[in-house]
Amino acid sequence: MNRRQLLQVGALGALGLGWGGLQAQLEAANLSQLTPRKKPAKACIFIFMWGGPSQLETFDLKPDAPAEVRGDFNPIATKVPGTQICEHFSRLAQWTDKLAIIRSLTHDDPAHLSSGHATLTGQLAPVVKSDADPPSSKDSPHLGSLISKFRPNQAGLPSFVAMPWKALHPAASGGEAPGQHGGWLGSAYDGMLLKGDLNDPKWRPQGLGLPDNMGLDRLESRVALLKMMDAQRASLHESLAGSAFDSHQTRAIEMIGSPHVRQAFDLTQESDATRDRYGRNIHGQCVLMARRLVEHGVPLVSVNWHNDGKNFWDTHGDNFNRMKNDLIPPADMALSALLQDLEERGMLEETVVAWVGEFGRRPQITKNNAGREHWPFCYSGLLAGGGIKPGVVYGASDKHAAYPVADPVSPQDYATTILHAMGVPTAETLPDRENRPHHICSGKVLQDLLI
């Protein structure tokens, strides 16, 4: 505390308020900081590194630690003097002047599913520390669903798009991670899911094309017929499920008939050089698609690390070969290309870029298989653009990257900061489908990371 704050503590003590009164005052001050920004970001690209990237092999290397902690990789200098990252992020090293590197993310949930919920929603899962509980209507809404609530897209495009799948873990009894849909906001806020390998030349977004034997005139006549039938089933549409279906149906028809929408999803509009720069792989093309979508007006696009059949970033075994050969290269290409692309197009200042997993990896290497186990107590994440302070490192970890020693950041804080940067009134509540109030956020805004 500074001198003024200490005097305030003394004054509160004299008034009989004590520490509890000061805490209440500080909480009220924090809420006042959550008022919407005057110039909010227009969009967010949320890159979810499903599986849990190791902090020690990405952005928080410990070259002076013992060999059983240090691992095989070396740190390299970056564009920001004094800031080092992993040698295999050689492209990204040239763009760290655009990044805020957070080295003190922390929580205590070692389960993929429930910690995934916290990462994608900014709220604790209905059942914490669990890989056995699948998605439910009790889940908190994905960040994209919240954005859909506050920024419904009027241009025919959805407000929230996720790709290339809904993250799931075959070793988890619950399967699919919760927190990837509208949750208690309802299915109308689920967002659009783009499935498949976007690097496949034959890939097309499902649901945006018409059968070969149906033109727009024929589609419009069928729509008219459907409307007549719907009018005769008005009683069914009074139900919540009917309303949600009608909303999805109307939106789908609008999207199919819109050249603007079809163009937004058309990767062939990009040059070969651009597609090569992002990486001719599923992750690189997903990140490129995310850029196209926000450029066309989609407020939030979530790119989930794809199913590569090898447990994603969940490197319980063969950690160093997996990171060096399979995981870091496409991640490095895609993120550096995205930052360059947004900067050159004048979009970085209005687009938040987030790169994070659900937790990190245990500092001690597993001897028998060169792996690292789950470790939620300390890990790293990135933020850039959209009012985020560039070229900084926030927080610090101990000598083994095991625990934060400065400025701990929860997944709730990380998500709240993103929503605040996008102008969402994070101090408010929203009603669920039964009109019960829910807090939009449960974290604090990381004010020191904002311009």
C-alpha positions in Angstrom: 0.0 0.0 0.0 1.0 3.6 -0.5 0.9 6.3 2.2 -2.6 7.4 1.3 -3.9 3.9 1.5 -2.3 3.3 4.8 -3.9 6.5 6.1 -7.3 5.2 4.8 -6.7 2.0 6.8 -6.1 4.1 9.9 -9.2 6.1 9.4 -11.3 3.1 8.9 -9.9 1.6 12.1 -10.8 4.8 13.9 -14.4 4.5 12.6 -14.6 0.9 13.8 -14.7 -0.5 10.3 -11.5 -2.4 10.5 -10.1 -4.7 7.7 -13.6 -5.9 6.8 -14.7 -2.3 6.0 -11.5 -1.7 3.9 -12.1 -5.0 2.0 -15.6 -3.9 1.2 -14.4 -0.5 0.0 -11.8 -2.2 -2.2 -14.4 -4.6 -3.6 -16.6 -1.6 -4.4 -13.6 0.2 -6.1 -13.0 -2.9 -8.2 -16.6 -3.0 -9.3 -16.3 0.6 -10.4 -13.3 -0.4 -12.5 -15.5 -2.8 -14.4 -17.5 -0.1 -16.2 -17.4 -0.6 -19.9 -14.4 0.8 -21.8 -14.9 4.0 -23.8 -13.3 2.4 -26.9 -13.8 -1.4 -26.6 -12.3 -3.9 -28.9 -14.5 -5.0 -31.8 -13.6 -8.7 -31.8 -11.7 -11.5 -30.0 -9.9 -14.5 -31.4 -9.6 -17.0 -28.6 -7.1 -19.8 -29.3 -7.6 -22.6 -26.9 -4.6 -24.9 -26.5 -6.6 -27.9 -25.3 -4.6 -30.3 -23.2 -2.4 -28.0 -21.2 0.8 -26.6 -22.7 3.9 -26.8 -20.6 5.0 -23.4 -19.3 8.6 -24.7 -19.2 8.6 -25.5 -22.9 6.8 -22.3 -24.1 7.0 -19.0 -22.3 8.6 -19.5 -18.9 11.8 -21.5 -19.3 14.0 -22.1 -16.3 17.6 -22.7 -17.8 19.2 -22.6 -14.3 16.9 -25.3 -12.8 18.0 -28.9 -12.3 18.0 -31.1 -15.4 14.9 -33.0 -14.2 13.0 -29.7 -14.3 14.8 -27.7 -17.0 14.2 -30.1 -19.8 15.7 -30.2 -23.3 14.8 -26.7 -24.7 16.7 -23.4 -24.5 15.4 -19.9 -24.2 16.1 -17.4 -26.9 16.1 -13.6 -27.0 13.0 -11.8 -28.5 12.2 -8.5 -29.9 11.6 -7.2 -26.3 14.9 -6.8 -24.6 15.2 -9.0 -21.5 12.2 -11.2 -22.5 13.0 -14.8 -23.5 10.8 -17.6 -24.8 11.3 -21.1 -26.1 13.8 -21.5 -29.0 11.1 -23.4 -31.0 8.9 -20.3 -31.0 11.4 -18.6 -33.3 8.8 -16.8 -35.4 6.8 -15.5 -32.4 10.0 -14.2 -30.9 9.9 -11.5 -33.6 6.4 -10.4 -32.4 6.7 -10.3 -28.7 6.5 -6.5 -28.8 2.8 -7.0 -29.5 2.3 -9.5 -26.7 1.5 -9.5 -23.0 3.0 -12.7 -21.6 1.4 -13.9 -18.4 3.6 -16.2 -16.4 1.4 -16.4 -13.2 -1.8 -18.1 -14.3 -2.9 -20.4 -11.5 -5.8 -22.5 -10.0 -6.1 -25.8 -8.2 -8.2 -27.9 -10.6 -6.1 -30.7 -12.4 -9.0 -32.1 -14.4 -9.3 -31.3 -18.1 -13.0 -30.9 -18.3 -13.8 -28.7 -15.3 -10.7 -26.6 -15.8 -11.6 -26.3 -19.5 -15.0 -24.9 -18.4 -13.2 -22.3 -16.2 -10.9 -21.3 -19.1 -13.7 -20.9 -21.7 -16.3 -19.3 -19.5 -14.4 -17.5 -16.8 -16.5 -19.3 -14.2 -16.0 -22.4 -12.1 -17.7 -25.5 -13.5 -20.9 -26.8 -11.8 -18.7 -29.7 -10.6 -15.0 -28.8 -10.1 -12.0 -31.1 -10.3 -14.0 -33.5 -12.4 -13.3 -35.3 -15.7 -16.6 -37.2 -15.3 -19.2 -34.4 -15.8 -20.1 -33.6 -19.4 -21.8 -30.4 -20.6 -25.2 -29.5 -19.1 -27.6 -26.6 -19.0 -26.1 -25.6 -15.7 -22.8 -24.7 -17.4 -21.8 -21.0 -17.6 -22.0 -19.6 -21.1 -18.9 -19.7 -23.3 -17.3 -16.2 -23.7 -18.6 -16.3 -27.2 -22.1 -16.9 -26.0 -21.8 -13.9 -23.6 -20.6 -11.8 -26.5 -23.6 -13.0 -28.6 -25.9 -11.7 -25.8 -24.3 -8.3 -25.8 -23.4 -8.0 -29.5 -25.9 -9.8 -31.7 -24.6 -9.7 -35.2 -26.8 -7.8 -37.6 -24.9 -8.7 -40.8 -26.2 -12.2 -41.3 -23.2 -13.8 -39.7 -23.2 -15.4 -36.3 -21.8 -13.6 -33.3 -19.9 -16.6 -32.1 -18.1 -19.3 -34.1 -16.0 -22.2 -32.8 -13.8 -24.6 -34.8 -12.8 -27.3 -35.8 -14.6 -29.3 -33.1 -15.9 -29.2 -29.5 -13.0 -30.1 -27.4 -13.3 -33.5 -25.8 -10.9 -36.0 -24.2 -11.3 -39.7 -25.0 -9.6 -40.6 -21.6 -12.1 -38.5 -19.6 -15.3 -40.3 -18.7 -17.3 -37.2 -19.2 -16.0 -36.9 -22.8 -16.7 -33.4 -24.1 -15.6 -30.4 -22.0 -18.4 -28.4 -20.5 -18.6 -24.6 -21.1 -18.6 -24.7 -24.9 -22.2 -23.6 -25.5 -24.9 -21.2 -24.3 -25.2 -22.9 -20.9 -27.8 -21.2 -18.7 -28.3 -18.5 -21.4 -30.0 -21.1 -23.5 -29.3 -22.8 -26.8 -30.0 -19.7 -28.9 -26.5 -18.6 -27.8 -24.7 -21.8 -28.6 -22.8 -20.3 -31.5 -21.9 -21.9 -34.9 -19.5 -24.9 -35.0 -17.3 -25.3 -38.0 -16.2 -28.9 -38.2 -13.6 -30.7 -40.2 -10.1 -30.2 -41.6 -10.0 -26.6 -43.0 -6.8 -27.5 -44.7 -8.5 -30.1 -46.9 -9.0 -28.6 -50.4 -12.5 -30.1 -50.5 -13.6 -28.6 -47.1 -16.7 -26.5 -47.2 -18.7 -25.2 -44.1 -21.6 -27.5 -43.4 -25.0 -25.9 -43.8 -24.0 -22.9 -46.0 -24.5 -24.5 -49.3 -27.6 -25.6 -51.3 -28.1 -29.0 -52.9 -27.3 -29.0 -56.6 -30.9 -29.3 -57.6 -32.1 -26.3 -55.5 -31.7 -22.7 -56.4 -32.5 -19.7 -54.2 -36.0 -19.3 -55.8 -36.8 -22.9 -54.8 -35.4 -22.3 -51.3 -37.5 -19.2 -50.9 -40.7 -21.1 -51.9 -39.9 -23.8 -49.3 -39.3 -21.1 -46.7 -42.7 -19.6 -47.5 -44.3 -23.1 -47.0 -42.4 -23.5 -43.7 -43.7 -20.2 -42.5 -47.3 -21.2 -43.3 -46.8 -24.5 -41.4 -45.2 -22.7 -38.5 -48.2 -20.4 -38.2 -50.4 -23.5 -37.8 -48.1 -24.7 -35.0 -48.0 -21.5 -33.0 -48.8 -23.3 -29.7 -45.6 -25.3 -30.1 -43.6 -22.2 -30.6 -44.6 -20.8 -27.3 -42.3 -23.3 -25.7 -38.7 -22.4 -25.1 -37.4 -25.2 -27.2 -39.6 -24.1 -30.1 -38.4 -20.6 -29.8 -34.8 -21.7 -29.8 -35.4 -23.9 -32.9 -37.1 -21.1 -34.7 -34.2 -18.7 -34.0 -31.6 -21.2 -35.3 -33.8 -22.0 -38.4 -34.3 -18.3 -39.3 -30.6 -17.6 -38.9 -29.6 -20.6 -41.0 -31.9 -19.5 -43.9 -30.5 -16.0 -43.8 -26.9 -17.3 -43.9 -27.6 -19.7 -46.8 -29.0 -16.9 -48.9 -26.3 -14.4 -48.2 -23.3 -14.0 -50.6 -21.6 -11.9 -47.9 -21.7 -14.8 -45.5 -20.5 -17.4 -48.0 -17.6 -15.1 -48.9 -16.6 -14.8 -45.2 -16.2 -18.6 -45.0 -14.4 -19.0 -48.3 -10.7 -19.6 -47.6 -10.0 -19.7 -51.3 -10.3 -15.9 -51.3 -6.9 -15.9 -49.5 -3.6 -15.9 -51.5 -1.4 -19.0 -51.5 1.3 -17.0 -49.8 -1.0 -16.0 -47.0 -2.3 -19.6 -46.5 1.3 -20.8 -46.5 2.3 -18.3 -43.9 -0.4 -19.5 -41.5 0.6 -23.1 -42.1 -0.9 -25.6 -44.4 -2.4 -27.6 -41.6 -5.7 -27.7 -39.7 -4.6 -25.3 -37.0 -3.1 -22.7 -39.3 -6.1 -22.7 -41.6 -8.5 -22.4 -38.6 -6.6 -19.4 -37.3 -6.7 -17.8 -40.8 -10.4 -18.5 -40.9 -10.7 -16.7 -37.6 -9.1 -13.7 -39.0 -11.4 -13.7 -42.0 -14.5 -14.0 -39.8 -13.6 -11.1 -37.5 -12.7 -9.1 -40.5 -16.3 -9.7 -41.8 -17.8 -8.8 -38.5 -18.0 -11.8 -36.2 -17.2 -10.6 -32.7 -15.7 -13.8 -31.2 -14.1 -16.8 -32.8 -12.8 -19.6 -30.7 -10.1 -21.9 -32.3 -9.8 -25.2 -30.3 -6.6 -27.2 -30.7 -7.7 -30.0 -33.0 -7.8 -33.8 -32.3 -4.5 -35.0 -33.6 -5.0 -38.5 -32.2 -2.1 -38.0 -29.8 -3.7 -36.4 -26.8 -3.3 -32.8 -28.0 -1.1 -30.7 -25.7 -1.6 -33.3 -22.9 2.0 -34.5 -23.0 2.1 -37.2 -20.3 4.7 -39.0 -22.4 7.4 -38.0 -25.0 6.9 -34.4 -24.0 9.9 -32.9 -25.8 9.6 -34.7 -29.2 5.8 -33.9 -29.2 6.4 -30.3 -28.4 9.3 -29.9 -30.9 7.9 -31.8 -33.8 4.1 -31.7 -33.6 2.8 -29.0 -31.3 4.9 -25.9 -31.3 5.7 -25.5 -35.0 2.1 -25.1 -36.2 1.2 -23.0 -33.1 4.2 -20.7 -33.7 3.4 -20.3 -37.4 -0.3 -19.5 -36.9 0.0 -17.1 -34.0 2.9 -15.1 -35.6 1.1 -14.9 -38.9 -2.1 -13.8 -37.2 -0.3 -11.0 -35.3 1.4 -9.9 -38.5 -1.8 -10.0 -40.5 -3.8 -8.1 -38.0 -1.1 -5.5 -37.7 -0.8 -5.0 -41.4 -4.5 -4.7 -41.9 -4.9 -2.2 -39.1 -7.0 -4.6 -37.0 -4.8 -5.4 -34.1 -5.8 -2.4 -32.0 -9.4 -3.5 -32.2 -9.0 -7.3 -31.9 -8.1 -9.1 -28.7 -6.0 -12.2 -29.3 -5.9 -14.8 -26.5 -3.7 -17.9 -26.4 -4.1 -20.2 -23.4 -4.6 -23.8 -22.2 -6.6 -25.1 -19.2 -3.5 -25.6 -17.1 0.3 -26.2 -17.3 2.6 -29.2 -16.7 4.3 -30.5 -13.6 7.9 -29.2 -13.3 9.4 -32.6 -12.5 9.8 -34.7 -15.6 8.5 -38.2 -15.4 11.6 -40.3 -15.8 10.2 -43.5 -17.4 8.6 -41.7 -20.4 9.9 -38.2 -20.5 6.5 -36.7 -19.9 5.0 -34.0 -17.7 1.9 -34.5 -15.7 -1.0 -32.0 -15.1 -0.1 -28.9 -13.1 -2.7 -26.2 -12.6 -0.8 -24.2 -10.0 1.3 -22.2 -12.4 1.2 -21.8 -16.2 1.5 -19.3 -19.0 -0.9 -17.6 -21.4 -0.8 -14.7 -23.9 -2.9 -11.7 -24.7 -2.5 -9.2 -27.5 -4.3 -6.3 -29.2 -7.6 -4.8 -28.4 -6.3 -2.4 -25.7 -3.9 -4.9 -24.1 -0.5 -3.4 -23.2 2.1 -4.7 -25.7 5.6 -5.9 -25.0 5.2 -6.8 -21.3 5.6 -9.7 -19.0 2.9 -9.9 -16.3 3.5 -11.9 -13.1 6.3 -14.2 -12.3 6.9 -17.8 -11.2 9.3 -19.4 -8.7 12.6 -21.0 -9.8 10.9 -24.1 -11.0 7.8 -22.5 -12.6 5.8 -24.4 -10.0 4.0 -21.5 -8.2 3.5 -17.8 -8.8 5.6 -15.4 -6.8 4.1 -12.2 -8.1 0.7 -11.2 -9.4 -1.3 -14.5 -9.6 -3.9 -14.6 -12.3 -6.9 -16.9 -12.2 -8.8 -18.1 -15.3 -11.6 -15.9 -14.1 -9.3 -12.9 -14.1 -8.1 -13.8 -17.6 -11.6 -14.0 -19.0 -12.9 -11.0 -17.1 -10.1 -8.9 -18.6 -11.0 -10.1 -22.1 -14.7 -9.2 -21.7 -13.8 -5.9 -20.1 -11.5 -5.1 -23.1 -14.5 -5.8 -25.4 -16.8 -3.4 -23.5 -18.9 -6.0 -21.7 -20.4 -4.6 -18.4 -18.7 -7.2 -16.3 -20.1 -6.0 -13.0 -23.7 -6.7 -14.1 -25.8 -9.9 -13.9 -27.8 -11.7 -16.5 -31.0 -13.7 -16.1 -31.0 -17.4 -17.0 -34.0 -19.1 -18.7 -35.8 -19.2 -15.4 -35.1 -15.5 -14.7 -32.6 -16.3 -12.0 -29.7 -13.7 -11.9 -26.1 -14.8 -12.6 -23.0 -12.7 -12.4 -21.4 -12.2 -15.8 -17.9 -12.5 -14.3 -16.3 -13.7 -11.1 -12.8 -12.4 -11.7 -11.0 -9.1 -11.6 -9.8 -6.9 -14.4 -6.1 -6.9 -14.8 -5.8 -3.2 -15.1 -2.0 -3.2 -15.4 -2.4 -5.1 -18.7 -4.6 -2.5 -20.2 -3.6 0.6 -22.1 
